[in-house]
Structures are given as C-alpha cells and as structure tokens.
C-alpha cells in the first residue's frame, strides 16, 4: 500500500492504528497500518521490514480537520500530512489554499 492511499482513506481507518512508512517519505512510499500494542511501540518485525513510525491515524485526522474544509487535492492532502510528520508543524504553503 502507498502512503498516499493510506492518507486518502484516513476517515475509514480505525483511530487506534499507527501509520508506518519507508523513508524517504513521499506519496509513493510503502506504508502499512499497525495496531497499537500494549506498550505503544512499533513491533520489531515491522521495523525489520524497513518501516518507521509516521503518525497515528488519530493525529493525522486531527491535523487535517481545518485543512480539509478548504477542498485541497488528494496530492495536497498527502503533502500536508507528510510535511507535518517530518516537521511537527504545518507547511507555510497550506495557508494559501
């Protein structure tokens, strides 16, 4: 599954899942959903496959709340979430959409 596919389907996904992706994080990065564990860690088997923690589904939904109302494209939504995951901040360009 691609990272863009996961981000596009966020509203359909259980909020208690981690999104993990392979770097570099792009729209086409391999991604997978991982359920929360008791210790809230990414399983070693997922890490061994080259995946890293990206964001929690709930966090991705939260940061998109106001942005979605502006009717951005699918690509803009994905780029917005990737930027946030890498920088823990909103992209400056998002205010102009």
Biopython code that builds the backbone (N, CA, C, O; Angstrom):
import numpy as np
from Bio.PDB.StructureBuilder import StructureBuilder

atoms = [
    (1, "UNK", "N", (0.853, -1.162, 0.000)),
    (1, "UNK", "CA", (0.000, 0.000, 0.000)),
    (1, "UNK", "C", (0.907, 1.235, 0.000)),
    (1, "UNK", "O", (1.959, 1.249, 0.638)),
    (2, "UNK", "N", (0.477, 2.265, -0.727)),
    (2, "UNK", "CA", (1.244, 3.510, -0.788)),
    (2, "UNK", "C", (0.788, 4.470, 0.316)),
    (2, "UNK", "O", (-0.351, 4.401, 0.779)),
    (3, "UNK", "N", (1.682, 5.356, 0.725)),
    (3, "UNK", "CA", (1.361, 6.317, 1.770)),
    (3, "UNK", "C", (0.179, 7.189, 1.356)),
    (3, "UNK", "O", (-0.691, 7.485, 2.175)),
    (4, "UNK", "N", (0.142, 7.598, 0.098)),
    (4, "UNK", "CA", (-0.986, 8.413, -0.361)),
    (4, "UNK", "C", (-2.303, 7.659, -0.228)),
    (4, "UNK", "O", (-3.320, 8.263, 0.112)),
    (5, "UNK", "N", (-2.309, 6.366, -0.485)),
    (5, "UNK", "CA", (-3.530, 5.567, -0.349)),
    (5, "UNK", "C", (-4.014, 5.550, 1.097)),
    (5, "UNK", "O", (-5.211, 5.675, 1.359)),
    (6, "UNK", "N", (-3.081, 5.396, 2.032)),
    (6, "UNK", "CA", (-3.442, 5.390, 3.451)),
    (6, "UNK", "C", (-4.020, 6.743, 3.851)),
    (6, "UNK", "O", (-5.067, 6.810, 4.494)),
    (7, "UNK", "N", (-3.343, 7.809, 3.475)),
    (7, "UNK", "CA", (-3.785, 9.147, 3.862)),
    (7, "UNK", "C", (-5.142, 9.484, 3.245)),
    (7, "UNK", "O", (-5.972, 10.133, 3.881)),
    (8, "UNK", "N", (-5.363, 9.048, 2.024)),
    (8, "UNK", "CA", (-6.646, 9.303, 1.368)),
    (8, "UNK", "C", (-7.796, 8.589, 2.079)),
    (8, "UNK", "O", (-8.935, 9.053, 2.034)),
    (9, "UNK", "N", (-7.510, 7.488, 2.722)),
    (9, "UNK", "CA", (-8.548, 6.679, 3.385)),
    (9, "UNK", "C", (-8.628, 6.903, 4.897)),
    (9, "UNK", "O", (-9.295, 6.136, 5.592)),
    (10, "UNK", "N", (-7.978, 7.915, 5.410)),
    (10, "UNK", "CA", (-7.903, 8.121, 6.860)),
    (10, "UNK", "C", (-9.251, 8.050, 7.556)),
    (10, "UNK", "O", (-9.358, 7.437, 8.618)),
    (11, "UNK", "N", (-10.273, 8.654, 6.991)),
    (11, "UNK", "CA", (-11.579, 8.705, 7.668)),
    (11, "UNK", "C", (-12.225, 7.324, 7.774)),
    (11, "UNK", "O", (-13.168, 7.146, 8.544)),
    (12, "UNK", "N", (-11.738, 6.356, 7.021)),
    (12, "UNK", "CA", (-12.279, 4.992, 7.059)),
    (12, "UNK", "C", (-11.502, 4.090, 8.012)),
    (12, "UNK", "O", (-11.926, 2.966, 8.281)),
    (13, "UNK", "N", (-10.385, 4.562, 8.519)),
    (13, "UNK", "CA", (-9.476, 3.715, 9.291)),
    (13, "UNK", "C", (-9.718, 3.834, 10.789)),
    (13, "UNK", "O", (-10.147, 4.883, 11.271)),
    (14, "UNK", "N", (-9.444, 2.754, 11.532)),
    (14, "UNK", "CA", (-9.541, 2.815, 12.992)),
    (14, "UNK", "C", (-8.510, 3.801, 13.548)),
    (14, "UNK", "O", (-7.345, 3.779, 13.151)),
    (15, "UNK", "N", (-8.939, 4.644, 14.448)),
    (15, "UNK", "CA", (-8.051, 5.664, 15.000)),
    (15, "UNK", "C", (-6.960, 5.099, 15.894)),
    (15, "UNK", "O", (-5.991, 5.798, 16.190)),
    (16, "UNK", "N", (-7.091, 3.864, 16.327)),
    (16, "UNK", "CA", (-6.097, 3.275, 17.208)),
    (16, "UNK", "C", (-5.035, 2.486, 16.425)),
    (16, "UNK", "O", (-4.574, 1.431, 16.862)),
    (17, "UNK", "N", (-4.669, 3.020, 15.275)),
    (17, "UNK", "CA", (-3.638, 2.408, 14.440)),
    (17, "UNK", "C", (-2.503, 3.394, 14.241)),
    (17, "UNK", "O", (-2.709, 4.608, 14.214)),
    (18, "UNK", "N", (-1.291, 2.848, 14.100)),
    (18, "UNK", "CA", (-0.130, 3.623, 13.696)),
    (18, "UNK", "C", (-0.017, 3.531, 12.178)),
    (18, "UNK", "O", (-0.330, 2.497, 11.587)),
    (19, "UNK", "N", (0.424, 4.600, 11.559)),
    (19, "UNK", "CA", (0.828, 4.538, 10.159)),
    (19, "UNK", "C", (2.344, 4.417, 10.180)),
    (19, "UNK", "O", (3.031, 5.222, 10.810)),
    (20, "UNK", "N", (2.854, 3.422, 9.499)),
    (20, "UNK", "CA", (4.291, 3.244, 9.360)),
    (20, "UNK", "C", (4.623, 3.322, 7.877)),
    (20, "UNK", "O", (3.841, 2.875, 7.037)),
    (21, "UNK", "N", (5.779, 3.887, 7.557)),
    (21, "UNK", "CA", (6.165, 4.039, 6.157)),
    (21, "UNK", "C", (7.670, 3.915, 6.021)),
    (21, "UNK", "O", (8.429, 4.120, 6.968)),
    (22, "UNK", "N", (8.074, 3.568, 4.799)),
    (22, "UNK", "CA", (9.504, 3.513, 4.494)),
    (22, "UNK", "C", (9.961, 4.882, 4.013)),
    (22, "UNK", "O", (9.254, 5.557, 3.264)),
    (23, "UNK", "N", (11.146, 5.283, 4.451)),
    (23, "UNK", "CA", (11.750, 6.545, 4.012)),
    (23, "UNK", "C", (12.445, 6.352, 2.678)),
    (23, "UNK", "O", (12.844, 5.238, 2.339)),
    (24, "UNK", "N", (12.591, 7.425, 1.921)),
    (24, "UNK", "CA", (12.113, 8.771, 2.208)),
    (24, "UNK", "C", (10.594, 8.826, 2.058)),
    (24, "UNK", "O", (10.018, 8.153, 1.204)),
    (25, "UNK", "N", (9.963, 9.630, 2.891)),
    (25, "UNK", "CA", (8.508, 9.716, 2.875)),
    (25, "UNK", "C", (8.049, 10.565, 1.696)),
    (25, "UNK", "O", (8.296, 11.768, 1.624)),
    (26, "UNK", "N", (7.382, 9.896, 0.792)),
    (26, "UNK", "CA", (6.799, 10.531, -0.383)),
    (26, "UNK", "C", (5.407, 9.958, -0.563)),
    (26, "UNK", "O", (5.004, 9.048, 0.162)),
    (27, "UNK", "N", (4.681, 10.485, -1.517)),
    (27, "UNK", "CA", (3.344, 9.955, -1.804)),
    (27, "UNK", "C", (3.395, 8.462, -2.137)),
    (27, "UNK", "O", (2.463, 7.720, -1.826)),
    (28, "UNK", "N", (4.487, 8.028, -2.771)),
    (28, "UNK", "CA", (4.592, 6.637, -3.221)),
    (28, "UNK", "C", (5.325, 5.712, -2.256)),
    (28, "UNK", "O", (5.580, 4.554, -2.587)),
    (29, "UNK", "N", (5.665, 6.202, -1.080)),
    (29, "UNK", "CA", (6.350, 5.355, -0.095)),
    (29, "UNK", "C", (5.479, 4.163, 0.284)),
    (29, "UNK", "O", (4.256, 4.272, 0.374)),
    (30, "UNK", "N", (6.129, 3.028, 0.503)),
    (30, "UNK", "CA", (5.415, 1.871, 1.031)),
    (30, "UNK", "C", (4.930, 2.218, 2.429)),
    (30, "UNK", "O", (5.661, 2.809, 3.224)),
    (31, "UNK", "N", (3.699, 1.846, 2.717)),
    (31, "UNK", "CA", (3.123, 2.142, 4.032)),
    (31, "UNK", "C", (2.318, 0.952, 4.517)),
    (31, "UNK", "O", (1.865, 0.116, 3.735)),
    (32, "UNK", "N", (2.154, 0.901, 5.818)),
    (32, "UNK", "CA", (1.294, -0.127, 6.407)),
    (32, "UNK", "C", (0.688, 0.414, 7.686)),
    (32, "UNK", "O", (1.216, 1.334, 8.312)),
    (33, "UNK", "N", (-0.414, -0.170, 8.050)),
    (33, "UNK", "CA", (-1.093, 0.170, 9.305)),
    (33, "UNK", "C", (-0.740, -0.867, 10.342)),
    (33, "UNK", "O", (-0.743, -2.068, 10.071)),
    (34, "UNK", "N", (-0.436, -0.393, 11.526)),
    (34, "UNK", "CA", (-0.035, -1.273, 12.614)),
    (34, "UNK", "C", (-0.909, -0.958, 13.816)),
    (34, "UNK", "O", (-1.020, 0.205, 14.203)),
    (35, "UNK", "N", (-1.537, -1.970, 14.421)),
    (35, "UNK", "CA", (-2.362, -1.699, 15.604)),
    (35, "UNK", "C", (-1.501, -1.294, 16.798)),
    (35, "UNK", "O", (-0.349, -1.710, 16.924)),
    (36, "UNK", "N", (-2.078, -0.484, 17.657)),
    (36, "UNK", "CA", (-1.394, -0.106, 18.894)),
    (36, "UNK", "C", (-1.080, -1.373, 19.674)),
    (36, "UNK", "O", (-1.891, -2.298, 19.725)),
    (37, "UNK", "N", (0.091, -1.409, 20.276)),
    (37, "UNK", "CA", (0.453, -2.509, 21.160)),
    (37, "UNK", "C", (0.271, -2.018, 22.596)),
    (37, "UNK", "O", (0.045, -0.830, 22.823)),
    (38, "UNK", "N", (0.366, -2.909, 23.540)),
    (38, "UNK", "CA", (0.215, -2.526, 24.943)),
    (38, "UNK", "C", (1.238, -1.479, 25.370)),
    (38, "UNK", "O", (0.939, -0.599, 26.177)),
    (39, "UNK", "N", (2.440, -1.581, 24.827)),
    (39, "UNK", "CA", (3.492, -0.618, 25.194)),
    (39, "UNK", "C", (3.613, 0.534, 24.191)),
    (39, "UNK", "O", (4.552, 1.326, 24.267)),
    (40, "UNK", "N", (2.665, 0.627, 23.251)),
    (40, "UNK", "CA", (2.621, 1.701, 22.244)),
    (40, "UNK", "C", (3.930, 1.819, 21.455)),
    (40, "UNK", "O", (4.433, 2.917, 21.216)),
    (41, "UNK", "N", (4.457, 0.677, 21.063)),
    (41, "UNK", "CA", (5.685, 0.641, 20.262)),
    (41, "UNK", "C", (5.396, -0.030, 18.918)),
    (41, "UNK", "O", (4.453, -0.808, 18.771)),
    (42, "UNK", "N", (6.225, 0.296, 17.968)),
    (42, "UNK", "CA", (6.156, -0.367, 16.668)),
    (42, "UNK", "C", (6.814, -1.742, 16.828)),
    (42, "UNK", "O", (7.938, -1.837, 17.323)),
    (43, "UNK", "N", (6.126, -2.797, 16.414)),
    (43, "UNK", "CA", (6.729, -4.133, 16.553)),
    (43, "UNK", "C", (8.066, -4.239, 15.821)),
    (43, "UNK", "O", (8.252, -3.662, 14.750)),
    (44, "UNK", "N", (8.976, -4.976, 16.412)),
    (44, "UNK", "CA", (10.308, -5.159, 15.826)),
    (44, "UNK", "C", (10.232, -5.741, 14.416)),
    (44, "UNK", "O", (11.051, -5.401, 13.563)),
    (45, "UNK", "N", (9.264, -6.608, 14.167)),
    (45, "UNK", "CA", (9.139, -7.197, 12.830)),
    (45, "UNK", "C", (8.823, -6.138, 11.776)),
    (45, "UNK", "O", (9.270, -6.248, 10.635)),
    (46, "UNK", "N", (8.061, -5.121, 12.147)),
    (46, "UNK", "CA", (7.729, -4.032, 11.229)),
    (46, "UNK", "C", (8.982, -3.194, 10.966)),
    (46, "UNK", "O", (9.262, -2.820, 9.827)),
    (47, "UNK", "N", (9.724, -2.907, 12.022)),
    (47, "UNK", "CA", (10.976, -2.161, 11.872)),
    (47, "UNK", "C", (11.967, -2.939, 11.013)),
    (47, "UNK", "O", (12.655, -2.359, 10.173)),
    (48, "UNK", "N", (12.038, -4.254, 11.223)),
    (48, "UNK", "CA", (12.965, -5.090, 10.466)),
    (48, "UNK", "C", (12.652, -5.074, 8.977)),
    (48, "UNK", "O", (13.538, -5.295, 8.152)),
    (49, "UNK", "N", (11.398, -4.814, 8.631)),
    (49, "UNK", "CA", (10.988, -4.725, 7.224)),
    (49, "UNK", "C", (11.251, -3.338, 6.640)),
    (49, "UNK", "O", (10.903, -3.078, 5.488)),
    (50, "UNK", "N", (11.864, -2.440, 7.426)),
    (50, "UNK", "CA", (12.237, -1.129, 6.925)),
    (50, "UNK", "C", (11.212, -0.029, 7.128)),
    (50, "UNK", "O", (11.349, 1.061, 6.573)),
    (51, "UNK", "N", (10.184, -0.310, 7.922)),
    (51, "UNK", "CA", (9.146, 0.694, 8.174)),
    (51, "UNK", "C", (9.469, 1.462, 9.459)),
    (51, "UNK", "O", (10.023, 0.913, 10.412)),
    (52, "UNK", "N", (9.106, 2.747, 9.453)),
    (52, "UNK", "CA", (9.274, 3.599, 10.625)),
    (52, "UNK", "C", (7.926, 4.188, 11.006)),
    (52, "UNK", "O", (7.007, 4.265, 10.190)),
    (53, "UNK", "N", (7.829, 4.594, 12.243)),
    (53, "UNK", "CA", (6.642, 5.301, 12.704)),
    (53, "UNK", "C", (6.481, 6.564, 11.852)),
    (53, "UNK", "O", (7.440, 7.305, 11.637)),
    (54, "UNK", "N", (5.259, 6.799, 11.371)),
    (54, "UNK", "CA", (4.949, 8.001, 10.591)),
    (54, "UNK", "C", (4.037, 8.909, 11.420)),
    (54, "UNK", "O", (4.435, 10.012, 11.794)),
    (55, "UNK", "N", (2.830, 8.453, 11.704)),
    (55, "UNK", "CA", (1.869, 9.170, 12.551)),
    (55, "UNK", "C", (0.813, 8.188, 13.013)),
    (55, "UNK", "O", (0.671, 7.102, 12.452)),
    (56, "UNK", "N", (0.088, 8.569, 14.020)),
    (56, "UNK", "CA", (-1.098, 7.801, 14.398)),
    (56, "UNK", "C", (-2.246, 8.270, 13.502)),
    (56, "UNK", "O", (-2.292, 9.438, 13.116)),
    (57, "UNK", "N", (-3.145, 7.393, 13.179)),
    (57, "UNK", "CA", (-4.313, 7.771, 12.375)),
    (57, "UNK", "C", (-5.053, 8.919, 13.049)),
    (57, "UNK", "O", (-5.457, 9.871, 12.381)),
    (58, "UNK", "N", (-5.234, 8.840, 14.358)),
    (58, "UNK", "CA", (-5.966, 9.887, 15.080)),
    (58, "UNK", "C", (-5.278, 11.247, 14.955)),
    (58, "UNK", "O", (-5.948, 12.271, 14.816)),
    (59, "UNK", "N", (-3.957, 11.262, 15.004)),
    (59, "UNK", "CA", (-3.217, 12.519, 14.862)),
    (59, "UNK", "C", (-3.359, 13.077, 13.454)),
    (59, "UNK", "O", (-3.567, 14.277, 13.275)),
    (60, "UNK", "N", (-3.248, 12.220, 12.466)),
    (60, "UNK", "CA", (-3.399, 12.670, 11.078)),
    (60, "UNK", "C", (-4.783, 13.273, 10.852)),
    (60, "UNK", "O", (-4.912, 14.304, 10.192)),
    (61, "UNK", "N", (-5.809, 12.638, 11.393)),
    (61, "UNK", "CA", (-7.168, 13.181, 11.260)),
    (61, "UNK", "C", (-7.293, 14.530, 11.958)),
    (61, "UNK", "O", (-7.939, 15.445, 11.448)),
    (62, "UNK", "N", (-6.681, 14.641, 13.105)),
    (62, "UNK", "CA", (-6.749, 15.883, 13.878)),
    (62, "UNK", "C", (-6.086, 17.047, 13.141)),
    (62, "UNK", "O", (-6.643, 18.144, 13.088)),
    (63, "UNK", "N", (-4.911, 16.817, 12.578)),
    (63, "UNK", "CA", (-4.220, 17.917, 11.898)),
    (63, "UNK", "C", (-4.913, 18.315, 10.602)),
    (63, "UNK", "O", (-4.777, 19.451, 10.146)),
    (64, "UNK", "N", (-5.652, 17.389, 10.010)),
    (64, "UNK", "CA", (-6.338, 17.685, 8.755)),
    (64, "UNK", "C", (-7.681, 18.385, 8.939)),
    (64, "UNK", "O", (-8.251, 18.881, 7.967)),
    (65, "UNK", "N", (-8.185, 18.435, 10.139)),
    (65, "UNK", "CA", (-9.547, 18.927, 10.390)),
    (65, "UNK", "C", (-9.856, 20.248, 9.689)),
    (65, "UNK", "O", (-10.832, 20.309, 8.942)),
    (66, "UNK", "N", (-9.090, 21.282, 9.890)),
    (66, "UNK", "CA", (-9.368, 22.570, 9.257)),
    (66, "UNK", "C", (-8.931, 22.634, 7.809)),
    (66, "UNK", "O", (-9.531, 23.345, 7.003)),
    (67, "UNK", "N", (-7.881, 21.888, 7.475)),
    (67, "UNK", "CA", (-7.340, 21.922, 6.115)),
    (67, "UNK", "C", (-8.307, 21.320, 5.103)),
    (67, "UNK", "O", (-8.449, 21.846, 3.999)),
    (68, "UNK", "N", (-8.966, 20.236, 5.459)),
    (68, "UNK", "CA", (-9.894, 19.538, 4.560)),
    (68, "UNK", "C", (-11.021, 20.458, 4.107)),
    (68, "UNK", "O", (-11.498, 20.348, 2.978)),
    (69, "UNK", "N", (-11.445, 21.355, 4.974)),
    (69, "UNK", "CA", (-12.543, 22.260, 4.645)),
    (69, "UNK", "C", (-12.231, 23.158, 3.453)),
    (69, "UNK", "O", (-13.145, 23.695, 2.828)),
    (70, "UNK", "N", (-10.964, 23.323, 3.135)),
    (70, "UNK", "CA", (-10.555, 24.178, 2.015)),
    (70, "UNK", "C", (-10.610, 23.457, 0.676)),
    (70, "UNK", "O", (-10.309, 24.046, -0.362)),
    (71, "UNK", "N", (-10.992, 22.186, 0.694)),
    (71, "UNK", "CA", (-11.114, 21.359, -0.509)),
    (71, "UNK", "C", (-9.790, 21.191, -1.265)),
    (71, "UNK", "O", (-9.740, 21.417, -2.474)),
    (72, "UNK", "N", (-8.720, 20.796, -0.564)),
    (72, "UNK", "CA", (-7.439, 20.572, -1.243)),
    (72, "UNK", "C", (-7.506, 19.311, -2.098)),
    (72, "UNK", "O", (-8.394, 18.477, -1.920)),
    (73, "UNK", "N", (-6.566, 19.180, -3.019)),
    (73, "UNK", "CA", (-6.482, 17.972, -3.838)),
    (73, "UNK", "C", (-5.949, 16.820, -2.987)),
    (73, "UNK", "O", (-5.448, 17.022, -1.881)),
    (74, "UNK", "N", (-6.065, 15.657, -3.511)),
    (74, "UNK", "CA", (-5.544, 14.456, -2.842)),
    (74, "UNK", "C", (-4.033, 14.589, -2.615)),
    (74, "UNK", "O", (-3.519, 14.216, -1.560)),
    (75, "UNK", "N", (-3.343, 15.116, -3.602)),
    (75, "UNK", "CA", (-1.901, 15.292, -3.503)),
    (75, "UNK", "C", (-1.547, 16.333, -2.434)),
    (75, "UNK", "O", (-0.597, 16.145, -1.674)),
    (76, "UNK", "N", (-2.307, 17.422, -2.378)),
    (76, "UNK", "CA", (-2.062, 18.453, -1.365)),
    (76, "UNK", "C", (-2.291, 17.899, 0.041)),
    (76, "UNK", "O", (-1.546, 18.220, 0.967)),
    (77, "UNK", "N", (-3.304, 17.081, 0.196)),
    (77, "UNK", "CA", (-3.575, 16.464, 1.496)),
    (77, "UNK", "C", (-2.397, 15.587, 1.913)),
    (77, "UNK", "O", (-1.933, 15.655, 3.051)),
    (78, "UNK", "N", (-1.925, 14.774, 0.991)),
    (78, "UNK", "CA", (-0.801, 13.885, 1.292)),
    (78, "UNK", "C", (0.451, 14.684, 1.626)),
    (78, "UNK", "O", (1.140, 14.384, 2.600)),
    (79, "UNK", "N", (0.745, 15.698, 0.823)),
    (79, "UNK", "CA", (1.921, 16.529, 1.074)),
    (79, "UNK", "C", (1.821, 17.243, 2.421)),
    (79, "UNK", "O", (2.823, 17.388, 3.122)),
    (80, "UNK", "N", (0.635, 17.682, 2.780)),
    (80, "UNK", "CA", (0.381, 18.348, 4.055)),
    (80, "UNK", "C", (0.722, 17.411, 5.217)),
    (80, "UNK", "O", (1.429, 17.799, 6.146)),
    (81, "UNK", "N", (0.222, 16.194, 5.158)),
    (81, "UNK", "CA", (0.448, 15.229, 6.237)),
    (81, "UNK", "C", (1.925, 14.823, 6.302)),
    (81, "UNK", "O", (2.482, 14.695, 7.392)),
    (82, "UNK", "N", (2.552, 14.624, 5.157)),
    (82, "UNK", "CA", (3.979, 14.277, 5.150)),
    (82, "UNK", "C", (4.793, 15.414, 5.766)),
    (82, "UNK", "O", (5.679, 15.169, 6.585)),
    (83, "UNK", "N", (4.504, 16.628, 5.385)),
    (83, "UNK", "CA", (5.226, 17.771, 5.941)),
    (83, "UNK", "C", (5.074, 17.800, 7.461)),
    (83, "UNK", "O", (6.049, 17.989, 8.188)),
    (84, "UNK", "N", (3.853, 17.611, 7.925)),
    (84, "UNK", "CA", (3.614, 17.626, 9.370)),
    (84, "UNK", "C", (4.390, 16.498, 10.065)),
    (84, "UNK", "O", (4.997, 16.714, 11.114)),
    (85, "UNK", "N", (4.370, 15.318, 9.489)),
    (85, "UNK", "CA", (5.068, 14.179, 10.100)),
    (85, "UNK", "C", (6.574, 14.429, 10.187)),
    (85, "UNK", "O", (7.215, 14.001, 11.147)),
    (86, "UNK", "N", (7.136, 15.108, 9.208)),
    (86, "UNK", "CA", (8.571, 15.366, 9.201)),
    (86, "UNK", "C", (8.973, 16.556, 10.070)),
    (86, "UNK", "O", (10.083, 16.581, 10.602)),
    (87, "UNK", "N", (8.093, 17.534, 10.219)),
    (87, "UNK", "CA", (8.456, 18.800, 10.853)),
    (87, "UNK", "C", (7.691, 19.138, 12.127)),
    (87, "UNK", "O", (8.026, 20.108, 12.808)),
    (88, "UNK", "N", (6.680, 18.363, 12.455)),
    (88, "UNK", "CA", (5.826, 18.642, 13.607)),
    (88, "UNK", "C", (5.297, 20.080, 13.540)),
    (88, "UNK", "O", (5.202, 20.780, 14.548)),
    (89, "UNK", "N", (4.960, 20.487, 12.324)),
    (89, "UNK", "CA", (4.442, 21.833, 12.073)),
    (89, "UNK", "C", (3.647, 21.804, 10.773)),
    (89, "UNK", "O", (3.801, 20.895, 9.957)),
    (90, "UNK", "N", (2.807, 22.798, 10.596)),
    (90, "UNK", "CA", (2.037, 22.909, 9.362)),
    (90, "UNK", "C", (2.877, 23.593, 8.289)),
    (90, "UNK", "O", (3.654, 24.494, 8.602)),
    (91, "UNK", "N", (2.737, 23.184, 7.034)),
    (91, "UNK", "CA", (3.507, 23.837, 5.978)),
    (91, "UNK", "C", (2.996, 25.264, 5.734)),
    (91, "UNK", "O", (1.794, 25.527, 5.772)),
    (92, "UNK", "N", (3.927, 26.159, 5.487)),
    (92, "UNK", "CA", (3.550, 27.554, 5.258)),
    (92, "UNK", "C", (2.613, 27.679, 4.054)),
    (92, "UNK", "O", (1.686, 28.490, 4.066)),
    (93, "UNK", "N", (2.858, 26.876, 3.018)),
    (93, "UNK", "CA", (2.040, 26.973, 1.801)),
    (93, "UNK", "C", (0.585, 26.610, 2.029)),
    (93, "UNK", "O", (-0.271, 26.984, 1.227)),
    (94, "UNK", "N", (0.285, 25.893, 3.101)),
    (94, "UNK", "CA", (-1.092, 25.440, 3.324)),
    (94, "UNK", "C", (-2.061, 26.580, 3.597)),
    (94, "UNK", "O", (-3.266, 26.439, 3.386)),
    (95, "UNK", "N", (-1.546, 27.700, 4.062)),
    (95, "UNK", "CA", (-2.441, 28.830, 4.343)),
    (95, "UNK", "C", (-2.956, 29.504, 3.077)),
    (95, "UNK", "O", (-3.884, 30.312, 3.137)),
    (96, "UNK", "N", (-2.363, 29.179, 1.935)),
    (96, "UNK", "CA", (-2.750, 29.825, 0.683)),
    (96, "UNK", "C", (-3.704, 28.991, -0.159)),
    (96, "UNK", "O", (-4.048, 29.374, -1.277)),
    (97, "UNK", "N", (-4.120, 27.883, 0.360)),
    (97, "UNK", "CA", (-5.060, 27.021, -0.378)),
    (97, "UNK", "C", (-6.478, 27.406, -0.055)),
    (97, "UNK", "O", (-7.415, 26.800, -0.575)),
]
sb = StructureBuilder()
sb.init_structure("model")
sb.init_model(0)
sb.init_chain("A")
sb.init_seg("    ")
for serial, (resi, resn, name, xyz) in enumerate(atoms, 1):
    if name == "N":
        sb.init_residue(resn, " ", resi, " ")
    sb.init_atom(name, np.array(xyz, "f"), 0.0, 1.0, " ", f" {name:<3s}", serial, name[0])
structure = sb.get_structure()
